[in-house]
Amino acid sequence: MAGESRPVPLVDDGSRDFWRGGADGRLLIRACAACHRLFHPPGPVCPHCYSRSVTSRAVSGRATVASYTVTHRGWVPGYEPPYVVARVVLAEQPDLHLLTNVVGCDPEAVHTGMEVEVIFEQRTDVFVPLFQPVA
């Protein structure tokens, strides 16, 4: 799989801000104007109160690794093993999770509780949020 490009996420009206915010270095997460909760994955309706009054809001990009796995097989084109798939909890809200990759360190160094920060990998006009250890 070496040399293959990584897949480009599908962008729709509800996810456009999330996938394109990285162009400005901003992690944009959906926010509800009615209950003031943040939520992910992005969508047109708040999953907490069902309001349609939602918009995108920039968050800090700081997170903590809640769980992870180190993948040692080449299951996905463009992902050279070993690589880390992690569920991170964003600093803004304890139930705000993203499924992502942790990069910028040895995969064996990743651990639960590790503090990480967002960086972006550009794929065409999409900016995929990845996380690296906080320096």
PyMOL commands that set and color helices and strands:
alter all, ss='L'
color gray80, all
select helices_A, chain A and resi 16-24+107-109
alter helices_A, ss='H'
color red, helices_A
select strands_A, chain A and resi 27-32+38-39+54-59+62-71+83-90+97-102+115-123+126-133
alter strands_A, ss='S'
color yellow, strands_A
deselect
rebuild
show_as cartoon
